[in-house]
Amino acid sequence: MSRLTTVLPHTMHAAVLFGPGDLRVVDRPVPEPRAEEVLVRVAMCGICGTDLKILDGHFPQTPPYGEYIPGHEWTGTVAACGATVDEFAPGDRVCIEAHHGCGRCGNCLTGKYTACLNYGDRAKGHRASGITTNGGFAEYAVHHVSALYRLPAHLTAEDAVLATTAGTGLYGLDTAGGYIVGQDVAVFGPGPVGLMTAQICKRMGAAQVILIGTRESRLRLGRELGADHTVNATEADPVAAVLDHTGELGVDLAIDASGSPGVPQQCAQVTKRGGKILFVAFYPEAVRLDLSAVVRRGITMYTSRGEGGDSVRRAVALAAAGMVQGRALVTHRYPLEEINEAFRTLREREGDPLKVVVAP
């Protein structure tokens, strides 16, 4: 049984994936939250690069076609709570992190729930909203209570929909050691993850944040959000430019948020001896990296997936304090009925999209 204060509809509009490239808005039953779950009336759901892979049928462990509702960057208002949930109440505004680990494997017990050893096994309690379970491209969505965060009243839906993205950057920085005060940082890829991560690095006391990309509009926004230097890789050699900004020493930390197969090698070239490289991107193909040079220079490499380690809660705190901005990244908004047009806009880069969102 669930606890609610208003009568809910029996059906809802939802974008269901019926096959590669076949996304249809259809009627589906409103999901009933189980004991530890919360039902949320979705206000907005973002589209990211992972969703493009999901739409094309190139992402593992998703639910079966004809049943699957994607969307893992969503925010909204609590509509009903499961029987044991007392942390939230109907009417609370919330954002999410996509991942809820099984809570029983060794990785989950040490806080590494985005690397849950039972990843994708719903019977053992794992869920990744919009990835291994139904998500937020719908009027309503359910999620585990532990993966929801209450929003301060002054934060907008646009701020909240980027909280998961900011959490990805925070979790990556945690994985790589976290302490970057006074250090030089290079961020490759001024997409949503890169721009949120660049903001966070500056607020965490980085001496210089150097943002590298290929689209001048995104680099310009990066400067407005606090990046000290930007490098347009279509106009200048990014390796030479970063070395120039660091007196030829290189950065203490290079972060690849681009997913471009050639960037890992550039990260190795711009990182100083004894420095670090953090990879937070997925790549469309195998990358080439001079690993011997990395070893000779004593560089340590880190990877992280998603927004683990309670990072979304901290991202909400940063946003509430005005230290990171999400709404500045939202460039395109579509109603749920036009979700295929929203995907097309992002894929074809029509109108220079940065973060495209869908509102039921």
NORURZI-V54111 format. One record per residue. N is the residue number from 0. RES is the residue in one letter. PHI is phi as a letter, one per 20 degrees, with the letter a starting at -180 (999 if undefined). Layout:
BEGIN
n:N res:RES phi:PHI
n:N res:RES phi:PHI
END
This chain:
BEGIN
n:0 res:M phi:999
n:1 res:S phi:d
n:2 res:R phi:d
n:3 res:L phi:b
n:4 res:T phi:d
n:5 res:T phi:c
n:6 res:V phi:f
n:7 res:L phi:e
n:8 res:P phi:f
n:9 res:H phi:e
n:10 res:T phi:c
n:11 res:M phi:b
n:12 res:H phi:e
n:13 res:A phi:b
n:14 res:A phi:e
n:15 res:V phi:d
n:16 res:L phi:e
n:17 res:F phi:e
n:18 res:G phi:r
n:19 res:P phi:g
n:20 res:G phi:m
n:21 res:D phi:d
n:22 res:L phi:d
n:23 res:R phi:c
n:24 res:V phi:e
n:25 res:V phi:c
n:26 res:D phi:e
n:27 res:R phi:c
n:28 res:P phi:f
n:29 res:V phi:f
n:30 res:P phi:f
n:31 res:E phi:e
n:32 res:P phi:f
n:33 res:R phi:f
n:34 res:A phi:g
n:35 res:E phi:d
n:36 res:E phi:d
n:37 res:V phi:c
n:38 res:L phi:e
n:39 res:V phi:c
n:40 res:R phi:e
n:41 res:V phi:f
n:42 res:A phi:e
n:43 res:M phi:a
n:44 res:C phi:c
n:45 res:G phi:e
n:46 res:I phi:d
n:47 res:C phi:c
n:48 res:G phi:g
n:49 res:T phi:f
n:50 res:D phi:f
n:51 res:L phi:f
n:52 res:K phi:f
n:53 res:I phi:f
n:54 res:L phi:g
n:55 res:D phi:e
n:56 res:G phi:n
n:57 res:H phi:d
n:58 res:F phi:c
n:59 res:P phi:f
n:60 res:Q phi:m
n:61 res:T phi:e
n:62 res:P phi:f
n:63 res:P phi:f
n:64 res:Y phi:g
n:65 res:G phi:n
n:66 res:E phi:d
n:67 res:Y phi:e
n:68 res:I phi:d
n:69 res:P phi:f
n:70 res:G phi:o
n:71 res:H phi:c
n:72 res:E phi:c
n:73 res:W phi:c
n:74 res:T phi:b
n:75 res:G phi:r
n:76 res:T phi:c
n:77 res:V phi:f
n:78 res:A phi:d
n:79 res:A phi:b
n:80 res:C phi:c
n:81 res:G phi:f
n:82 res:A phi:g
n:83 res:T phi:e
n:84 res:V phi:e
n:85 res:D phi:c
n:86 res:E phi:f
n:87 res:F phi:c
n:88 res:A phi:b
n:89 res:P phi:g
n:90 res:G phi:o
n:91 res:D phi:f
n:92 res:R phi:e
n:93 res:V phi:c
n:94 res:C phi:c
n:95 res:I phi:c
n:96 res:E phi:d
n:97 res:A phi:f
n:98 res:H phi:e
n:99 res:H phi:c
n:100 res:G phi:f
n:101 res:C phi:f
n:102 res:G phi:m
n:103 res:R phi:c
n:104 res:C phi:e
n:105 res:G phi:f
n:106 res:N phi:f
n:107 res:C phi:f
n:108 res:L phi:f
n:109 res:T phi:d
n:110 res:G phi:n
n:111 res:K phi:e
n:112 res:Y phi:f
n:113 res:T phi:f
n:114 res:A phi:d
n:115 res:C phi:g
n:116 res:L phi:f
n:117 res:N phi:d
n:118 res:Y phi:g
n:119 res:G phi:n
n:120 res:D phi:e
n:121 res:R phi:f
n:122 res:A phi:f
n:123 res:K phi:e
n:124 res:G phi:o
n:125 res:H phi:f
n:126 res:R phi:b
n:127 res:A phi:c
n:128 res:S phi:g
n:129 res:G phi:m
n:130 res:I phi:c
n:131 res:T phi:d
n:132 res:T phi:c
n:133 res:N phi:f
n:134 res:G phi:c
n:135 res:G phi:d
n:136 res:F phi:e
n:137 res:A phi:a
n:138 res:E phi:f
n:139 res:Y phi:c
n:140 res:A phi:b
n:141 res:V phi:d
n:142 res:H phi:b
n:143 res:H phi:f
n:144 res:V phi:g
n:145 res:S phi:f
n:146 res:A phi:d
n:147 res:L phi:d
n:148 res:Y phi:c
n:149 res:R phi:f
n:150 res:L phi:d
n:151 res:P phi:f
n:152 res:A phi:f
n:153 res:H phi:e
n:154 res:L phi:e
n:155 res:T phi:e
n:156 res:A phi:f
n:157 res:E phi:f
n:158 res:D phi:f
n:159 res:A phi:f
n:160 res:V phi:f
n:161 res:L phi:e
n:162 res:A phi:f
n:163 res:T phi:f
n:164 res:T phi:f
n:165 res:A phi:f
n:166 res:G phi:f
n:167 res:T phi:f
n:168 res:G phi:f
n:169 res:L phi:f
n:170 res:Y phi:f
n:171 res:G phi:f
n:172 res:L phi:f
n:173 res:D phi:g
n:174 res:T phi:g
n:175 res:A phi:e
n:176 res:G phi:o
n:177 res:G phi:m
n:178 res:Y phi:e
n:179 res:I phi:c
n:180 res:V phi:g
n:181 res:G phi:m
n:182 res:Q phi:e
n:183 res:D phi:e
n:184 res:V phi:c
n:185 res:A phi:d
n:186 res:V phi:d
n:187 res:F phi:e
n:188 res:G phi:o
n:189 res:P phi:e
n:190 res:G phi:e
n:191 res:P phi:g
n:192 res:V phi:f
n:193 res:G phi:f
n:194 res:L phi:f
n:195 res:M phi:f
n:196 res:T phi:f
n:197 res:A phi:f
n:198 res:Q phi:g
n:199 res:I phi:f
n:200 res:C phi:g
n:201 res:K phi:f
n:202 res:R phi:f
n:203 res:M phi:e
n:204 res:G phi:n
n:205 res:A phi:g
n:206 res:A phi:f
n:207 res:Q phi:c
n:208 res:V phi:d
n:209 res:I phi:d
n:210 res:L phi:d
n:211 res:I phi:d
n:212 res:G phi:a
n:213 res:T phi:c
n:214 res:R phi:d
n:215 res:E phi:f
n:216 res:S phi:f
n:217 res:R phi:f
n:218 res:L phi:f
n:219 res:R phi:f
n:220 res:L phi:f
n:221 res:G phi:g
n:222 res:R phi:f
n:223 res:E phi:f
n:224 res:L phi:e
n:225 res:G phi:p
n:226 res:A phi:f
n:227 res:D phi:f
n:228 res:H phi:b
n:229 res:T phi:c
n:230 res:V phi:c
n:231 res:N phi:e
n:232 res:A phi:f
n:233 res:T phi:e
n:234 res:E phi:d
n:235 res:A phi:b
n:236 res:D phi:f
n:237 res:P phi:f
n:238 res:V phi:f
n:239 res:A phi:f
n:240 res:A phi:f
n:241 res:V phi:f
n:242 res:L phi:f
n:243 res:D phi:f
n:244 res:H phi:f
n:245 res:T phi:d
n:246 res:G phi:m
n:247 res:E phi:m
n:248 res:L phi:f
n:249 res:G phi:n
n:250 res:V phi:e
n:251 res:D phi:f
n:252 res:L phi:b
n:253 res:A phi:d
n:254 res:I phi:d
n:255 res:D phi:d
n:256 res:A phi:d
n:257 res:S phi:e
n:258 res:G phi:m
n:259 res:S phi:e
n:260 res:P phi:g
n:261 res:G phi:e
n:262 res:V phi:f
n:263 res:P phi:g
n:264 res:Q phi:f
n:265 res:Q phi:f
n:266 res:C phi:g
n:267 res:A phi:f
n:268 res:Q phi:f
n:269 res:V phi:e
n:270 res:T phi:e
n:271 res:K phi:f
n:272 res:R phi:g
n:273 res:G phi:m
n:274 res:G phi:e
n:275 res:K phi:c
n:276 res:I phi:c
n:277 res:L phi:d
n:278 res:F phi:d
n:279 res:V phi:c
n:280 res:A phi:d
n:281 res:F phi:e
n:282 res:Y phi:d
n:283 res:P phi:f
n:284 res:E phi:b
n:285 res:A phi:f
n:286 res:V phi:d
n:287 res:R phi:d
n:288 res:L phi:b
n:289 res:D phi:f
n:290 res:L phi:f
n:291 res:S phi:f
n:292 res:A phi:f
n:293 res:V phi:f
n:294 res:V phi:f
n:295 res:R phi:g
n:296 res:R phi:e
n:297 res:G phi:m
n:298 res:I phi:e
n:299 res:T phi:d
n:300 res:M phi:d
n:301 res:Y phi:c
n:302 res:T phi:c
n:303 res:S phi:b
n:304 res:R phi:c
n:305 res:G phi:m
n:306 res:E phi:d
n:307 res:G phi:f
n:308 res:G phi:m
n:309 res:D phi:m
n:310 res:S phi:f
n:311 res:V phi:f
n:312 res:R phi:g
n:313 res:R phi:f
n:314 res:A phi:f
n:315 res:V phi:f
n:316 res:A phi:f
n:317 res:L phi:f
n:318 res:A phi:f
n:319 res:A phi:f
n:320 res:A phi:e
n:321 res:G phi:m
n:322 res:M phi:e
n:323 res:V phi:c
n:324 res:Q phi:d
n:325 res:G phi:e
n:326 res:R phi:f
n:327 res:A phi:f
n:328 res:L phi:e
n:329 res:V phi:e
n:330 res:T phi:d
n:331 res:H phi:c
n:332 res:R phi:c
n:333 res:Y phi:c
n:334 res:P phi:f
n:335 res:L phi:g
n:336 res:E phi:f
n:337 res:E phi:d
n:338 res:I phi:f
n:339 res:N phi:f
n:340 res:E phi:f
n:341 res:A phi:f
n:342 res:F phi:f
n:343 res:R phi:f
n:344 res:T phi:g
n:345 res:L phi:f
n:346 res:R phi:f
n:347 res:E phi:e
n:348 res:R phi:l
n:349 res:E phi:f
n:350 res:G phi:m
n:351 res:D phi:l
n:352 res:P phi:f
n:353 res:L phi:d
n:354 res:K phi:d
n:355 res:V phi:e
n:356 res:V phi:c
n:357 res:V phi:c
n:358 res:A phi:d
n:359 res:P phi:f
END
